[in-house]
Amino acid sequence: MTSAATPVTADRAVALFHALSDATRLGILDMLRDGERCVCDLQDGLDAAQSRLSFHLRVLKEAGLVADRREGRWAYYRIVPEAVREVHDLANGLQPATGGLPVYRAPACCG
């Protein structure tokens, strides 16, 4: 992942926010907050078909938000903390520099 000294590229930000833009993927991340889970637990907890769950896990994995490991025929998934920190830093970076709500001022050309 990136460090505080390495700015996140626009492409990376898009990948992260895209991965977070789906209710099923947010549900997966919520289930993983307490630690690693077997894919069968995720499937049961989300009442999701295997193919649908696989698609969403792939999106999260490609964005670097989750990692997996294999144990026999089972796959276990966990959150990647560094990626969550990236999302946090990106979202914090969107706050107005003034610390308060921005005040809209029409440009002079608008009359």
C-alpha positions in Angstrom: 0.0 0.0 0.0 1.0 3.6 0.1 2.6 5.5 2.9 1.8 9.0 4.1 4.6 10.4 1.9 3.2 8.6 -1.2 0.1 10.3 -2.6 -2.7 8.1 -3.8 -3.3 8.3 -7.5 -6.7 9.1 -9.0 -6.9 5.6 -10.5 -6.2 4.1 -7.0 -8.9 6.3 -5.4 -11.4 5.3 -8.1 -10.7 1.6 -7.5 -11.1 1.9 -3.8 -14.3 4.0 -3.9 -15.8 1.7 -6.7 -15.1 -1.3 -4.5 -17.0 0.4 -1.6 -19.9 1.5 -3.8 -22.0 -1.7 -3.5 -24.2 -2.8 -0.6 -23.1 -6.5 -0.9 -19.4 -5.5 -0.8 -20.0 -3.3 2.3 -21.8 -6.2 3.9 -18.8 -8.4 3.2 -16.5 -5.9 4.8 -18.8 -5.5 7.8 -18.7 -9.3 8.3 -14.9 -9.2 8.1 -14.5 -6.5 10.7 -14.2 -9.0 13.5 -11.6 -11.0 11.7 -11.0 -13.6 9.0 -14.0 -15.5 7.8 -14.5 -18.6 5.6 -16.2 -17.9 2.3 -19.0 -20.3 3.3 -19.7 -18.1 6.4 -19.9 -15.1 4.1 -22.2 -16.9 1.8 -24.5 -17.9 4.6 -24.4 -14.5 6.4 -25.2 -12.6 3.2 -27.6 -15.2 1.8 -25.7 -14.8 -1.5 -25.3 -17.2 -4.3 -21.7 -18.5 -4.7 -21.2 -16.8 -8.1 -22.5 -13.5 -6.9 -20.3 -13.6 -3.8 -17.3 -14.6 -5.8 -17.8 -11.6 -8.1 -17.9 -9.2 -5.2 -15.0 -10.8 -3.4 -12.9 -10.4 -6.6 -13.8 -6.7 -6.8 -12.7 -6.2 -3.2 -9.5 -8.3 -3.7 -8.6 -6.4 -6.9 -8.9 -3.1 -5.0 -6.7 -4.5 -2.3 -9.3 -4.2 0.4 -9.4 -7.9 1.2 -6.9 -10.7 1.0 -7.5 -14.4 1.0 -5.7 -17.6 1.9 -6.5 -21.2 1.0 -6.8 -24.0 3.4 -7.6 -27.2 1.6 -10.7 -26.6 -0.4 -11.8 -23.5 1.7 -10.9 -19.9 1.1 -10.7 -17.5 4.0 -10.9 -13.7 3.6 -9.7 -10.8 5.8 -9.6 -7.0 5.6 -6.3 -5.4 4.6 -5.9 -2.7 7.2 -3.5 -0.6 5.0 -6.2 -0.2 2.3 -8.8 0.9 4.9 -6.3 3.5 6.1 -6.0 4.7 2.4 -9.7 5.1 2.2 -9.8 7.0 5.5 -7.0 9.3 4.3 -8.7 9.9 1.0 -12.0 10.7 2.6 -10.4 13.0 5.1 -8.6 14.8 2.3 -12.0 15.8 0.9 -12.8 17.9 3.9 -12.8 21.7 3.3 -9.5 23.3 4.3 -11.4 25.8 6.4 -12.6 23.1 8.7 -16.2 24.2 8.3 -18.8 24.0 5.6 -17.7 25.8 2.4 -19.6 28.9 1.6 -20.7 29.2 -2.0 -19.8 32.4 -3.6 -21.0 33.0 -7.2 -18.1 34.0 -9.5 -18.1 37.6 -10.7 -19.2 36.5 -14.2 -22.5 35.3 -12.9 -23.6 38.8 -12.2 
